[in-house]
Amino acid sequence: MTEVTEVPYAAGTPLLGSMSDLLGDPLAAYLRARRDHGDVVRFRAGPPGLRREIYGVFSAEGIQQVLATEAANFRKDNAIYEELRQALGNGLLTSQDEDYRRQRRLIQPLFTRRRVESYATAVTSEAAALAARWRETPGGADGALELVEEMRGYALRVVGRVLFGSDVEQTIEVVRDSLPMLNERARARALSPVKLPRDWPTPANRRAARAQAGLYALCDAIISKRMDGREREEREEREQAPGPGHAPGPVPEDGAGPEDGAAEDLLTLLIRAHNAEDGSLTRAELREQVLVFFLAGHDTTATALTFALHLLARHPAEQRRVHEELDRALPDGRTPTAADLEALPRLTMVLKEAMRLFPPSPAVSRLAVAETVIGGRRIPAGAAVLVSQWVAHRHPAYWEDPERFDPERFTPQAEAGRPRYAYFPFGGGPRACIGQHFSTLHSVLSLATLLRAYEVEDATDGGDIPLGAGITLLAKGPVRVRVRSRT
């Protein structure tokens, strides 16, 4: 029988525990804790009397327990998700229990493979527009592009097109200014031992309230305009229908469009889901889903694209392999399609390795609802539990020389030889990211379109990129490249 022991504490100060490390450089704190204390570690955050404890779980086997095999014992319900719920509402990211299951059941048909592939044209048309802009205005005074802002703006345009299907410049401006601030505000409040009421007129509360109000007003206006127009269309259809009972049908389970599988924007499909089950999604819930799609849909892809291009710029031999693959798969420089993904295994391996080294979500948190033993260490009911992609993706038990960039780690043979949760950029289990197939399609087609046209050269000082961790991975400094046309 395995001996059950108490969980050791990570190093910290008597007054604040590990709070300074968790607020200042959480990624380094997680790695240090695993190195010094093993795969299950406790962090103390805050002064005595107001202190919170967080249990870090870092092995693939332990992560699988938390996210998958014993997921019922670990709810997605703790301080960080409560803060996100207050900021963004009770959408798919933050909802629980039957509310979550109902929302997921309604939204899942929007992310079938066939439906996701119908969004490919929005991706490649925006990527082609970005490539053309780079040709006309190739960077700043020294010709260098700053990838973080470039990719964030680009990813927002794609997500906006997929969501709303039309010009989205005003939407992008509001979202780009507001979402990162609400994201960071949620993380800071979740870790703070003392939380001032949100309605106190502090500068931080006022900024958060303005950002939230702007996002809500924007989404509500778009949804109301679209729903009012759809209601008018339905009235006209009923008036012209040959008999009673004419009503819009549900979103088809196979992901096809209503008649011919043509692409429709996500808001149209969400509204149809709203109508299909007698109003199962309220207008407020529609807004909350739109906000979740904006947050998750653009942040994940922007981070993946930024660091994939950064790594290729620093590894020219690997970039040559990718260019050779693109030249074979896309003769005469044609635009890539969803059907081309299978012909781009090297590019897909590069993307996966970029997401291993720079996971868009560096950690996932849960609340233990029952006492559990993980790796021979006891985690009590009520404990805040954190599993970390950042640590698992660098765990020496699964990755040789883990800091080295090596796409060969993702050959089919290499992937088959690793535990399932040694690599989990999209989470896992019943709460796995619903949009992971869209994110992969978005990323690979974007890279294919840009790299078909350009070579990228490193324009940083050659050192490590300073990073931070909010809900998503954050580059604290510029990630700069120069682009050179291949034609």
N, C-alpha and C positions, 0 to 999 in steps of 0.2 A: 504494500500500500504506500502511495506517495505521501511523504510528510507535508503537511500544510503549515506554512509559516506566515508571519506577518510581513507586510510589504515595507521595504526599506524606504527611507526618506532621501530625496535628492538634497544636495548641499544647499544651504541658504544662510541667512543672517538671523540672529535671535529675534530681531524686531519684526522683520517683514517676510521671513522665510525666503522662498524663491520668487517673490513677486517682482523684484527688480529685473531678474533674468527673464521672466515670462513676459513682462511688458517691453523690455529692451531688445532682447534677442532670443525669442522662444525657440527658434530652430536649433541654435547652438545649445540651448539648455536641454532640449530633448535628447540630442545626440550625446551630450556629456552624461546625462542621467543614465542612459542605456549602457554606455561604456563603463561607468563606475559601479552601477548597481544591478544591471541585468534587464530582463525584458518586462518586468512589472515594477513600477517605481511610483512613490508618492511625492507630490509637490505640495508644499504649504505656501499659501499666498495671503498676505495681510498680517496685521499686528495681532497679538494674542487677544482673544475675546471677539475679534471680527474675522478670524482666520478661516479661509476655505481650503479644503484639501481636494486635489485632483489626482486621480490614479492614471498614470500613463501605461499603456499596453503596447509593446513594440514588436513582438514576434508575430510571424505570419499565422501561426496556430492560434495564438491568443486573439489576434484581430479577427480571425474567422469565427471564433466563439462569440465575440461581441457583435459583429455585423450580420452573421448568418446563422450558424447552428444553434446559438442560444439568443437570437435577436429578441425574443419575447421578454428576456430578462433585462434588456437595455433599451430604454425608450429614448427617442430623439426629443428629449424634453429637459432642458437645463437652462442655465443662465444665458448662454449665448443665443439659443433659439427663442427664448422669451424676449430678449432684446430685439432680435430680428422680427419677431411676431409683432411687437409694438411699432416697429419702423415700417414694415412692408405688408402687414396683414397676415391672415391665416391661409396662405396659399399652399401649394404642394410641398414647398421646402419646409414649412413649419407646422403644418397640421398634424393631427394625431388620430389614431384609432379609426373608428368608422368614418369620421370626417375625411381622413387621409385616404382610406380605401375607396370611398365614393369618388373623391376627386381623381384619384389615379385611374379608376375604372373608366371615367368619362374622358380622360385626357390620353390614355394609352393609345387609342386608335390614331391619334395625331402623329405618333412617332413609330408607326410600322415602317418596315424597310421600304416598301413601295412609296409611302407618303413622304418619307425623308428624302428619297431620291428625287422626288418632284421639286424639292427646293434647290437642286443643284444649279439651275440656271440663275437664280438670284445670287448664289455664291460666285459663280464664274463671271457674271456680268459686273459685279462690284469689284472683283479682283482685277479684271481687265481694265476697269476705270482707274483703279489705283496704279496699275502698271503704267498706264498712259500718263497719269499725273507725275509719276516719278521721272518719266522721260522729259517732261516739260519743265519741272521744277525739282531737280535731283538733290534736294537737301538744303542745308544752310550754307553759310559763307564758305565753309571748307568742303562742301559737297557731300556732307554726311547726313544721314537720316537718323532720327531718334525713334527706335522701333517701338518703345512702350506706347507713346502717344499715337504713332502711325497705326499700329495694330489695334489699339483700343478703338480709335475712330472707325477704322475699317470694319472691325467685328460688330460694332454697334450698327453700322449701316446695313450689314448683312442681316442681323437679327431684326432690325427695324423693317427691312423689306419682307422678310419671311413672316413677321407678325402682321404688318399692316399693308404690304403689297404696293406701296406708292412712295412718293417723296417723303423722306423722314428727317430732313435736316433740322427742323425745329425740335422734333422729338429727341434727336441725338444730342443736341446742345443741352437740353434740360437733364437728360439721363446722365450724360457724362459729367455734368457739374454736381449732381445730387447723389447718385448711388455710391460712389467711393466714400463720400463723407459719412453717409448713413452706415455703411459697412464698417468703417473704422470706429465710429461712435458706438456701435453695438458691441464690438470687441472690447473697447476700453471700459464700457459700463459693466460688461459681464465679469471682467476681472477685478473691478474696483470693490473693495470691502465696504465702501460707503457710497450709496447711490442717492443723489439728490432727486427729489420729485421732478418729473419731466415738465411740470407746469410752472416750476420756478423760473423766473426770467433771467437766467444766467446766459452769458454769451453763447456757450455751447448748446444749451437748450433752444435758444432762439434760432441759431443756425440750423439745427436739426429740424425744428418745426417748419422753417421756411422751405427746406429741401423736401420734406415730406409733403407739404401742402402743394408745392409745385409739381411733384410727380403725380400726386393723386388727381389734381385738377387736369393735368394733361391727359392722363389715361381715361378719366371719366368723360372728358369731352370727346375723345376719339370713340370710345365705346358707345356713348349715347348717340352720337351722329350715325354710327354704323347700325346700331340696333333700331333706331327710329326709321332709318331707311329700309331696313329689312322688314320691319313691321308693316310699312306702307306697301312693300312688294307682296307680302303675304296677303294683305287685305285685297289687293288687286287680283292676286291669283285665286282667292276664294270667290270673288265676284265673278270671275271668268270660268271657274271650274264647272264641269257638267253636273256635279252632284255634291252632296254634303260630305264632310269628313276629310276634305283635302287639307293636308298639313305637311310641314317639312319633315323629312325622315331623319333618322339618326345618322351620325357619322358612320360610314361603312366600315365594318370590322377589318376588311382587307386593305384599308388605307386608300382605296380608289376614290376619285371624285364622284360627284353625283351621277354623271353619265359616262364620261370618257376618260376619267383619271387625270384630267388637267389639273395643274397646280392651283391651289387656292391658298390664300394667306391664313395664318394660324388664327387670327381673330375671327374670321368668318367661320372657321371650323369650331372654335370655342363657343361662338354664339349658337351654332347649330347644335352642339352638345347641350348647351343651356336649354334650347327649345325641345330637344329630343326626349327628355325625361321630365317634362312638366316643370321646368324651371329649376333643375337640380343645381345649376350654378347661378347664383344671384349676380346682380351687376357688381356688387362689391367683390364677390369671388372672381368674377372675370377680371376686374382690375388687379386683384392680388396675383392671379396667374400671369397676367401680362408683366407685372413687376418681377416676378420670379424668373420668367423667361429672359427678361432683359439682364437681370443680375447674373444668373447662371449661364445663359447662352452666350454672352459676350465676354465675360471675364475669363472663363475656362479657355476659350479658343484664342483670345488675344494673348494670354500668357503662353500657351503652347506655341503659337506662331512666332512670338517674340524670341523665345529661347531656341526654337528650332533654327531660325535664321541666324541667330547669334552663334550657335554651335557650328553650323555649316561655314560661317564666315571664318571661324577659328580653325577649321579643319578642311583645308582646300582639297585634299585627296578624297575625302568623303563627298564633298560637293561635286567633284568631277564624276564620281560614280552615279550620283543622283542625276546630273545632267545627261550622262550617257543613257540612263534608263528612260528619262523623259524624251530624248531624241528618238529612241526606239519605239516608245509607246505612242508618241504624238507626232508622227511624221508631218512635215510641212507646217509645223507650228500650230496645228489645229487646237481649238479649245477643248480642254478635258471635260469629260462627262462622268456621271456616276458609274457607268459601265467600264470606265478605265481604271477604277480603283484596284481591281485584281491584277492589272498589268504594272502596278507601281509598288511592288513589295519593298524595294530598298527605301523609297521615300517614306513608306509607312513605318518601317523599322527605325528610321531617323526620328520620326515624330514620336514613336513610343519611347525611344531613349531620351529624347528631350523632356518628355513628361515624367520619366523616371527621375532624372536629375533635377528637374524644376517642376514638381507636381503642382498644377494650378490650385488644388486644395491641399495644403500641407498637413492638415490634421482634421479629424472628425470627432465630435464629442457626443456622449450619450449619458444617460442617468440610469444607474443600476437600480432595478426595482426588486431584486432578490439577491441574497448573498450568493456569490459565485466564487469558485476556485479556478484560477487561471495560472498555468505554469507552476502549480504548487503553492500559490500565494492567494490569500483570502481577500476578496473585495466585498465590503459590506453593502447591504441594501442602503440605498440613499446616496451612494457615492457618485461623484462626478467622474466620468471615465473618458479618457482621451486616447484615440488610436491615431497613429501618425504615418501618413504616406512618406513624409520627409525622412523619417527614421527607417521604416521598413524598406524603402527603395535604396537605402545605403547600408542595410544590415549585412555585416560580413559573412553571416551564415548562408546568405543567398546570392551575394554578388562579390565576385573577385575584383579587387582594386576598385571599389565602388565609386570613387570620384572620377574615374576615367570615362570619357565619352567613347562608347563602343556599340554601334547599332547591331553588331553580330549577337548581342545578348538576346535579340528578338527574332532569331531564326525559329522556325517551328520546332526544331529539335531542342533548342535551348529553352524555349518557353515550356515545353512539355516536362522538362526536368526540374521545374521550380514549384514550390507550394503556391496554391491559388492566390493567397493574399500576401505574397512577397511583392506584388505589383498590383495596385488597385487605385489608379488615378481617378476613377469614377465612383469610388465607394464600392459597396457590395451588399448582398442580401436583399431583403424585401424593400429597403429604402435606397437601393442603387439609383444612380442618376438616370432619369427617364430619357434624357436627351443625349446619351453618350454616343449613339449612332449618328445623330445629327452633328455633334461636335467633331467626330472623326471625319465624316464626309466633308464638313466645312473646312477643317484643317488641311486635309490632304489635297483637296481641289484648290484651295487657296495657294498652298505651297507650289503645286504643280503649275498653276497659272503664272505666278511670279517668277519662279525659277526657270521656267521655259524661256522667259524673256531676259532674265538678268543673272549675272554673277554677283555675289555679295562678298565684300571684303571687310574685315574687322577694322573699326575706327575708334575702338576704345583704347585705353592705355595698356591693355594686356592683362590687367589684374582681375580679381574676382569682382563680380557685380554685387554691390551691397544689397541685401534682401531683407524684407520684413514679412511678417505673417499677420494678415487680418483674417477674414473669412476665407480669403484667397491669398495666394503668394503675391508679394508686392516687390517690385524693383525700386529700391530707394535712390538709385542713381540712374543716369542715362545709359541706355543700351544702344550703341551707335554703330552703324555700318555705312559703307559706301556701296552704291550699286553701279554696275557697268553692263551696258547692253550687250547681249550675245549676238545681235544681228548687225 
